[in-house]
Amino acid sequence: DRAGTAGWYGQETDMAKVSASSSPPSPRGERTVAAASSRVNLTAADGDLTKVSLAETGAEPGLDGDQRDTWSKKVDFLLSVIGFAVDLGNVWRFPYICHRNGGGAFLVPYFIMLIFGGIPLCYMELSLGQYHSLGPLKIWTKICPLFKGLGYAMMVVGMYTAFYYNTIIAWAVFYFFSSFTTKLPWMSCNNTWNTDNCTEFAVDTWRNESVSAATEFLVRNVYEYQNSNGLSDLGTVRWQIALCLALVFVIVYFSLWKGIHMSGKVVWVTATLPYVLLLILMIRGVTLPGAKRGILYFLTPKWETLASPSVWWDAAAQVFFSLGPGFGVLIALSSYNRFHNNTCRDAVATSLMNCLASLLSGFVIFSVLGYISVTQNREIETIAVGGPGLLFEVYAEAIASMEGATGWALIFFFMLINLGVDSTFGGLESIITSLCDEYPRVLGRHRELLVLGLVCVCYTGALVTTTNGGVLVVHLMDTFAANTSITIVVLLEVTIICWIYGTDRLSCEMREMMGNKPALPWRICWAFICPIILAITIVLGLVYYEAPTYGDYVYPGWAVGVGWGITGSSLVCIPLYAMYKIVVTPGTLQQRARRLLFMEDPADTESTDIHENGRAPPTEFGKGLAELPNSSV
């Protein structure tokens, strides 16, 4: 493949020479190779070698001569990215950490982290994927082959996330079908699963030992947690939840099996409908008695909290995990873009829509918390909880007391399903794209079977979370599967791209696509601010680490060890692959380093041949194409 690629580019270079000798340069100084498979332009003005996509054809040449799909419409891509970024965490995590960290004051560190960290990283990943037209695994052969293990780490994290995230969607599916009744089953305490402490939604009967009917419905009927004995005895599989989980994966399969042209149409519903439903729920929420109390609690700033480092850590974590850099999804989705698409606008639009969803969710949740507070004469801080409990216990309880409860329940849980599944689309598409790029002959030409196999593996891995004690596994995976590992992956990613691949080279590639280099503030954020923020986030995460608990259940030491093993199992891909490449690459240690870090061939250092990625090899550490003299090209 390497020899074939080199020969192909050599042929293109000869064609460029013929074209240059037989025709004068255009007014813009460009001499374009006119060939059906042309991907190289030679610019006489500055010696740039730029990549040209077949923008008018709707597809780009891929590996082995196959054409790579492109999005049918620009909006398909944008909705896919927004659908991935806006997920269940926007509804349960953002409102909770906002009220926990100073209410309106939390928006200050949140927007600072968004502007200087989230948007630049989103912009960088979208641009890399679009320029190279490769997924998050294969793209590292064009950036820094030694660190291709980062691509494998992204895939492992994606698999772990699929093992537990879809179970939460399955809970929403269970609630959705349970809502097709005139009286919601979590409204009363007259059910077989209720205990003596069960208390219906009424102020005069609420006691300290009271447990809401909604909580008992979730814990004793959905989970049937009473039939487990912790992680040492998870109990049996809840066939109802397993069936709902199967339905989720069936939806995912038929949305992904035909590629982006199918998923790009599905997200028109799954990415847009949640905003409509959130707006409807917000209008209903602000009309409830006590809604003003909850909204003021949500937005009233407590400026003294900004002095706490944990507030800034929460803000950084919320931004990075919500927008999703490091998961490989942004690279995978943008790899199907047309070459001259403006990724800067896409990054800003995605970030703004993500913020809008978070703020809408805050109003939806806290207007209802104010309603519960007034109705039950309880303080809001004793009601608000983090995680899925905020949705399936607190909000579900409030819905049950509203007029027209069945309709509001159907709207709410249908919204949760939509929020969840399009995030799953993005996560699995990242893995599918990586495998298709890496093995185009074996897997790329049999996408339907690949997607079927992947969905079956994910479903099998997720079955353990459908047991009576499966919620303990979900919480353990949510704590250890992605939080620390993804932050480290993104830190390594941005450091390698800026300091080995070269910020100047990245900027030149963006100029090829969009006509202008990114402004200096973007490059400063990539090279300095983002790595610093990520490094501090990792340190603070370790400093403020707390062993996971679920209610009164304290995870045993061996379970915490398993959790850290899950974290390490994705990160270990990075050094293992690096060691493997160093061993199998011929040459001295210095020659191997030049090949694997800078993609240089030491035997051709003085050669004028074109590098396999369509650019001359860099001659100095981290330099981009613009820094090279014309003679080297």
N, C-alpha and C positions, 0 to 999 in steps of 0.2 A: 504493500500500500504506500509506504514512504517513497519507494522508487517510482511508482506510478505517478504519485502526486508531483514529485520533483520534475519528472519528464513532462507532465501536463503543463506545469508553470513555465518550464523551459520553452515549450512550443508557443505558449501565449506571448512570452517575451520576444521570440523571433518574429511573431506576427506584429508585435508592437513596433519592432525595428523597421519592418517592411512598410508598415503604415506611416511611420515617421519620415521615411526617406521618400515616399511617393506622394505625400500630401502635406501642405503647409499647416501649421498649427491653427486651431480655432481662435477667435478673438479672446477667449478666456484662457488661452495657453494650454488647452487640453487636447491630447491626441488619443482618441478612443479606439480600442480594438473592436472592430466590427465582426463579431463572430457570434454564432447562435449560443454558445456556452460561455460567452465572455464574462469574466469576473474581475478583470484587472484593467485599470486605467493608468496610463503613465502621464503625469502632469509635468510639462516641460518647465513650468515656472519655478517649481521648488523641488522637483525630483520625487514627489510623493508617488507611492504605489498604492492606489486605493481600490477597494472592493466595490463592485457594482452589482446590484441585485437586478433580477428580471422583474422589475416592479409592475410592468404592464402585463406580464404573463400569469400572475396569480400564484406562481410557484418559483422556487429557487433550486438550482442544482444541488443535490445532496450527495451523500457518499455512494460510491459505486454507480454513478450516473443516474441514480434515482432523483426525482424531483421532490423537494421538501414542500409540504403544504404551507400555505399562508392563510391568514384569517380572511374570511369572505368579506368582512367589513371591519373597519377600524373599531367600531363600537363593540363588536364581539370580543375583541381583545380587552378593551377597557373594562367592560362588564365582568369578564373573567377575572381580571386582576382585582377589581373592587370586590367581587364576590368572595375571593380568597381572603382578602384583607379584613373584610367585615364579617366576623364570625360570632359564635356564642360568647366569646370573651368580652366583646363590646357591650353585651347586655348584662352579664353578671359581674365581670371583673372591674370594668371602668367605674361604674357608679359606686361600687363598694370601696375601692381604694381611694376614690375621690373624697368620699365622706370621712374615711379613716385618716386621711392626710391633710386635713385643713379645709375641706369643702372647696369654695371658689379659689382659695389660695393655691390649691394643687394645680390649677390650670396654668400657673406661671411656669413651674418646672416642666410641666407636660409640653407646653408649646415650645419652650426652649429646646428640649430634647427632640421634639419633632422637627424643628427648623434646622438645627445643627447636626442632627444624627439620623433621624428616620428618613426624611426626604432625600438627603444626599446619598444614602445607601441604596434606597429604592431606585434612584436615578442611575446610579452606577451599575446595578445588576441588570436593569432593563436595557441599558445601552450595550453591555457586554453580550447578553444573549442575542440581541438584535444584530449586532455587528458580525458575530461569528456564526450565527444560525446553528447553534449547537446547544444541547442540554447541559445541565450542571455537572455532568460527569466528563463527557468528551471535551468540553470547553477548556479543561485544564491542560490538555495537550497543546493548546494554542497559547496558553498564558504562562504556565510554569509546570512542566510535566512532573517535577519532583513531588508536587503537592496535589496530585490527582486524588490522593486519599481524602481530600476535603469533599470531593464529589461523592465518594462512597459514604462518608460520614453523614452527608445530607440525606442520602437514600436510607440509611439505617434509622435516622431520626424520623424520617417520613413514615417508615414502616411502624415504628413504635407508636407514633401518634395515631395511625390508623387503627391500632389494636384497641385503643380505649376511647378515642374521640367519637367514633361512630356509635359506641354504646350509649353515650349521652344523647345522641340523636334518636336512638332506639327508644330511650325513655320518653322523649317528646312524642314519638309515634304512638307509644302505649297510651300516653295521656290524651292524645288527639282522638284515638278511637274510643277511649273511655268517656269522652265528652259527648258522645252521641246518645244522650239521655236527657230526660226532662229535669232530672235532679242529679247534679254532679256527685260522684261517689265519695268525694272528700269533703262534702258539705256537712255530713252528720256523723255521729258516733254510734250509730245503730248497726254497724257492720261486724262481720265475724272477726275481722282483724283488729278491732278496737280494744283498748284496755280501759280500766277504771279511771285513768288519768286523762283520758281523751276529753277535750273541751271544744265545744262548738264556738263559732265566731260571735261571742257576746261578752260585753264588758262586765256584767255583774257576776259571772261565774268564773272569771279568770283568776287563777292562783299561781303561786310561784312554781308549784310542782305540775302545773297543767301542761299538757302536750296538745297541740292543735290537731284537729282532725286531718288537715292536709299533711302534717308531718307523719302521722301514723299511716296514712294511705301510702306515702312514699316509702317509708322504712319497713312497714310490716306487710304491705301488699305488693308494691312494685318490686322491692328488693327481696322481701321475706327474710330480712336480716336476722330475725330471731332464730332462724334455722341454721345459722352458721356459728362457728366458734372461733372467730378471728381468722387470720391467714393460715393457721395450722389446720383448719377445717372449714373450707369455704362452702360446704354444703353441696346441693345439687344445682344443675342448670335450670334456670327459670325458662320453661319452654316458650312462654308468652313473649319474654324479652328476646330470646333467641330468634323467634319468628319475626319480631319487629326489626331486629338487626339484619336478618336475611332480606327483608323488604328494602331496607336502606341500601344494602349492597346491590340488590337488583336494579334499583334506580340508578346507582352510580355506574353499574356496568353498562346499561343501555344508553347512558349519557356519554360514556367515554369510548365505547368499543369502535366507533367509526372515526374517531379522531376529533380534531378541533372544530370541524364543520358541524358536528353534532352537538358537542358541548357548548360551542359558541352560540347556538340557538337556545339551548336549555337555560343558560344564564340570563337570557332576556327576562325570564320569569323569576328565577331563584335569586338574582342579584338586585332586581328592582322592586319586587313585591314586598320585601321586608321594610323598605322605607315607607311605602304606602301604609302598611299595617302598623308600623311604629307611630306614624302620624295619627292614625285613627285611635290607637291606644293612648297616645298622649292627650288628645282632645278629650277622651273619656276620663282620663286620670285627673286632669286639672279641674274638671267639673265636680269631682267628689268632695265631700266635706272633709276638711283637714288637709287638702292637697297643698294649700299655701304653706302650711307648717312644714311639710316634707320638702318642698322645693327650696324654701329658705334655708332649711338645714343642709341641703345639698350644695347650695351656692354661697352661703355666708362664709366669707374668708376668715381663717384663723391664721394670721400672718406669722405668729410665733412658730408654727410648725415647719416653716421653711428653713429654720436653723437645724433641723434634724436631717442627717445624711440619708436616713431610711426613706424619707419623702422623695428625694431626688433619685434614689435607687428604684423606687416603685414607678416613678415617672419614666425613667429610661426603660425599665422592663416592659411597661405597658406599651410604649411606642414601638420597641423592637419586635416584641412578640405579636403585636397586632398587625403591623405592616408586613412582617414576614421575611425580612432579609435573612439569608443563611439557610433557609429551607430548600432553596433551589427552585422554588416555584416561579419566582419573578424571571429568572433566567430562562426556564423552560418555556413559559408562555410567550415571552418576548422573542424567542428564537424563531417563532412562526410569523413574525412581523415582516412587512415590506421594509426594504433597506432604509428608505429615507423618512421613516416615521419619526416624529418628534417625541422622544422618550422623556424629555424634560417636562413637557406638558402632561404626559401620562403620570409621571411620578407625583407632580403637584396635585393633579385631579384626584388620584387615588387617595392621597393623604388627606385632602379636604373632605372627601366623601366618608372616609374612615372617621374623621373627627365629628362630622355631622351625625353619623350613626351613634357614636359614643355619647354625644350630648343629648340626642333624642332619647336614648336609652336611660340616661340619667333622669330626665324629666318623667319618663314613663314609670320608672321604678320608684322614685322618691315621692311622686304625687300619691302613689298607692301606699307607701310606707307612712306618709302623713295621715292618710285615711285610716289605716290600722291603728296608728297611735292615738288618734282622737276617739275612735270607736271603742278601743279596749282600755283607754286611759293608761297607756304604757309609753315609756320613753323610746324614741326612735332608735337610739343606740342599742337597746335591748332587743330590737326586732331585726335590724339589718344584719345579715350574715353574708359571707362570701361564698363563692362557688355555686354549683348547681342548686343548692338549697335555696338560694335567693329566688330562683325561678320556680322550682317545683314544690316548694313549701310556702314561702312568704307570699309570692305573687299569686300562686294558685289559690291560696286561702282567701285572699282579697277578692279574686274573681268570683269565687263561689258565693260571696255575699252580695254581689251586684245584681241589679235587675237585668234579666236577660243573660244570666250567667253562662248558659250553654253556648250562646253565640260568641261571647267574649273569650271563652275558653278555646273554642275552635280557631278563632282568629289568632290568639296568642301562640298556641302550640304549632299551628301551621307556619307561623312566622319563624319559630325556632327551628323547625325542620328545614325551611328554606335557607336560613342562616348557616345551618350546619352542613348541608349536602354540597353547596358550592365551594365551601372550604375544602371538603374532601375531594371534590373534582380537582382542585389545584394541587393538593398534596400528592395524589396518586398520578396525576399527569406528569409531575416532575420525575417520578420513578419510571413511568412508561417511556417518556422522552429519553431519559438517560440510557435505558436498556436498548431502545431502538437505535439510538446513535452509536452505541458501543458494539452492537451485534446486528448490523443492518440486514445481512443476508438471512440470518437465522430467526431473529425476532421482529425486525422492522417490517418484513413482508408478511408477517402473520400477527398483526396487531390484535385481532379479535381473540385469538387464543392466548396471547400474552396478557391481555386485560382480564380474561376469564381466570387464568391461573393466578394472577396477582390478587384478584378479588377473593378467590377461594382461600388463598394463604392468609389474607387479612381477616377473613371471617373466622377461620379456624383459630388464629391467634387471639381473636377477640372473644371467643366463647367463654374463656375463663372469667371475663368480666360480667357475664350474664348469670353467674352463680349467685346463691344467696348472699355470700360475702363479697361479691364482685365489686361493690362500691369501694372496698378497701384496696383492691387492685387498681381501680380507676384513679383513686387519689394518689396511690404510690407512683403510678406511671406519670400522672400529671405533674408530680413534684420533681421526678428525676429524669424523665425521658428526654426533655428538650431544654429546660430552663438554663442550666449551666453549659451544656454541650453546645447549644446553638450560639450562645454568646461568645464562646471561645472560637467556634468556627467562623463567625462573622469577623472577629478580631483578626484572625489569621488571614482571612480572605482579603480584607481591606488593606492589611499591611503588605501582603505579597503583591497585590495589584498596584499599589502606589509606590512601593520601594524596590520591587524587583522587575515587575512588568513595566512600570513607569507611568507616572501621572501624565507626563507629556505624550507618551504613546497613546494612552487612553483618550486624551483630549484631541489628538489628531484623528483618531477613529471617529469620535463624535463629530468633528468637523466634516469628515467625509460623508457622514449620514445626514447631518442637519445643516451644513453650510457654515457653521460658526463653532469655534472652540468654546467650551464652557467658561464662564467668567471666573476670575481669580477666586472669589469666595467659595465656589464649588470645590476647586482644587485644594484650597486650604482645609476645607472640611474633610475631604477624603484623606489627605496626607497626614493631618495633625489632629483635628478636633474629634473625628469619629474614633480613631484608635484610642485616644485618651479617654473618651466617654466610655467606650467598651471595656477598657482595662479597669477603670474605676468601678464600673458596674459589676464586673466579676469579683473584685476584691470585696465590695460591699455585700454582694450576695453571699460570700463565704463568711463574712463577719456577722451578718444578721441571720445566718442559717439557723433554723429551728427544726428539730426532728418532727416528722409529720405525725399528726394525730387525727382521729376521726371521732368526734364526740368525746366519749369517755375512753375510747380505745386508744392505747399508746402502742405504736408499732414497735415490735421487739427489735433487738439489736441486729439479728440476722436479716430481718426484712430491710432495715436501713442499709445494711451491707449489700443486699441484692439491688437496692435502689441505686447506690453509687456504682455498682457493677454495670447497671444499665447505662448510666451516664458515661462510664469509661469505655463501654463496648463500642460506642460510636466514635469516640475520640481516638481510640487505638488504631482505627483505620488509617489515620494520617501518618504516624511514624512507621507502621508496618509496610504500607505501600512505598514510602520513601526508601526504606531499607531494601525492599525488593528491587526497586528500580536501580538503586546504586549497585546492587550485586549483579544484575543481568546486563547493565550497560557496559559495553567494552571501553577500554582506554584507561589512562591513568586517573587518579582521583580528581585532579584538576580538570582534565578533559571531561570527565563525567559530570562534574559540577557545572561546567559551562554548557553542556548539552541539556542537563535536566533543569537548571535554573533559568538560563537565558536562551535556550533552544539554539545554541550555536554549535556548529560543526567545526572543531578546531582545525581540521584539515583544509577547510575552505574559508579561513578567516580573511584571507586576502582576495577571495574570489568575488566576482560581481554577480554570482548567481542569485536568483530570487529565492528567498526562504519559502518553506512549504506553506506558510500561512499567508503568502502573498505580499510579504514585506521583507526588506533587507534585514538581516540579523543585527541586533544592537551591538555596538562596539564598546559601549561603556555601561557601567552599572545603572540599570533602571532607566536608560534613555529611551525616548520614543523616537519615531521616525523623523519628526521635525528637527531633531538635534543632529541628524546625520548629514554630512556634506553630500552634495550632489554626486561627487565622484564615487562615493561608496555605493550608490544606487546604480 
